[in-house]
């Protein structure tokens, strides 16, 4: 019985590798389609979705009868895939496909309603991020940006902004 936990037939090994790679690609595509909003700080509802997602991912990768060896193989493969994709992101064309771009939600104190709708950020979340940055008025915001990792960055108006810092942003103020 214990021996079964540490052995795996080649066809099952191939199935674990293919299922894990497939579910990883599906996850990347969903995050890309849903945008950085899927990566933001978790609410209770988001946490429930993440737990359910983990259960689905785990069940898909580990096949019908999970064993220690299939779990170890799937886990190792996820780490390898993460390292490979991380390395490939150094290629600009790959990075553009895999990584979401930063999105300007506020430029020069003006809220971009279209950007809010596209990113599914509510005005409540916008106000929270502004207050959290210690800004007391929207007019004091030069840029409020939804970053690729899902965090929101506030750059205050009146501060001299290094062009390099905003080179990857597109906003009404910069186009």
N, C-alpha and C positions, 0 to 999 in steps of 0.2 A: 504494500500500500504506500509506504513512504517512498519507495523507489519510483512509483508512478508520478510523484510530484516533481521529479528531477529528470525525467526522460520524455522525449517527444518524437513522434514519427516525422519524417521529412515533409509529408504532405500537410500535416498539422502545423509544422513550423512555417511552411510557405503560406498557409491560410492566415496565421497570426500576423506575419509580416505584411501581407497584402491588405488585410483588414485594418491594421494599425495605420499603414500609410494612407489608405483610402479615407479613413475617418479623420486623419490629420489634415488632408487636403480639403475635405468637406468643411472642417472647422475653419481653416484659413479663408476659404471662399465665403463662408457665412459672415465671418468677422469683416471681411473686405466689403461685402454687399451691405451689411448692416451698419458699417462705419465704426468710427472710434467710440461712438456712444455705447457700444456693446462692451467696452473695456473700462468704463468709468467706475468711480467708487460705487459699491454695491448697496442698493436699497434692500429691504426685506424680500421684495418680489424678485429682484435680480439675483439675490443669494439662492432663493429657491430654484430659479432657473439654472444657475450654475451647478447646484447639487444634482439636479435632474440630468443636466448635460453630462456631468461626470459619470453618472450611472450608465447613461446610454453609450458614452465613449468606451467606458470600461467593459461593458457587456459586449459591445461590437468587436473590440480588439481581442478579447480573451476567449471568444468562441463559446460553444454550448457548455462545455465542461471545463471551467477555468482550473488551472493548476498553478503551482508556484512557478514552474518553468515558463508557462505561457505568459504569466504576469511579468516575470523578469524580462522576457524577450520583448514584450510590448513596451515596457518602461524604457528599456535600453534603446529601442528603436525610436521612441518619442524624443529622447535626449539627442540621439544622433541626427534625427530630422531637424531638430531645433538648431543644432550646431551647423548643419549643412545650409539650412535656409538663412541663418544668421550670416554665414560667410558669403552666400550668394547675394545678400542684400547690399554688399559693397559694390555690386554692379548696378549702375543707375537704372537701367531698364528693368531689372528684376525688382529693385526697391520700389519703383513706381507701381508695379503690379501688386506686390505683396503688402506694402505699407500704405495706410491711408495718409492723405496730405493734411496738414494743419488747415483749419477752417476759421476765417475771421468772422466772429459773431457780432462784434461791435467795432466800428472804426470811427475815430474822432467823435466819440460820444453818441453815435447813431447806431441803433440796433438794426441788424440785417435780418429782417423777418424771414426771408427766403432761406438764409443760412440756418436759422433756428429750425425751420420746418424740415430741411434736408437732413439735419443732424439729430432731429427729434430731441432738441434741448428746449426745455420750457423756460418761460420768463422767470419763473420761480428759481430755477437752477442758475439762471443768469444773475439774478439778484443775490443769491447765496454766494456765488463766486466773487462778485464785486465786493460784497460786504466782507467776505473772508480775506480779501486782499487789502482790507483796510481803506477802501475807497468809499467816500461818503456821497459822491454824486456821479452820475453817469457821464456828465460833461468832463469829468476828470480822467476819463479812460481814453487813451490813444488807440489801443487795441485790446480786445478781449478775444482770445484764441482758443479753440478746441484743438488740443494737441493730438498727435497721432496715437499717443498712449491713453487717450481719453481724459486726461486732466485738462483743466482750464487755466490759462495763464492770462494775467492782467498786466498790461504795460501802461503806466500812468501818462496822461497828457502832461506836457510841460517838460518831461524828461527828454533829453536828446537821445534819439533812437539810432543806434548803429545800423546802417543799411544792411550789413551782413546778417544781423539778427532777424530781420524781416524779409530776407531775400526769397524765402520759400513761401511767402504769403501772397495771396491775391485778394485784393479787397477793392471796393469802389474808390477808396482814397489813393490806391497805388496804381490803378489801371487807367 
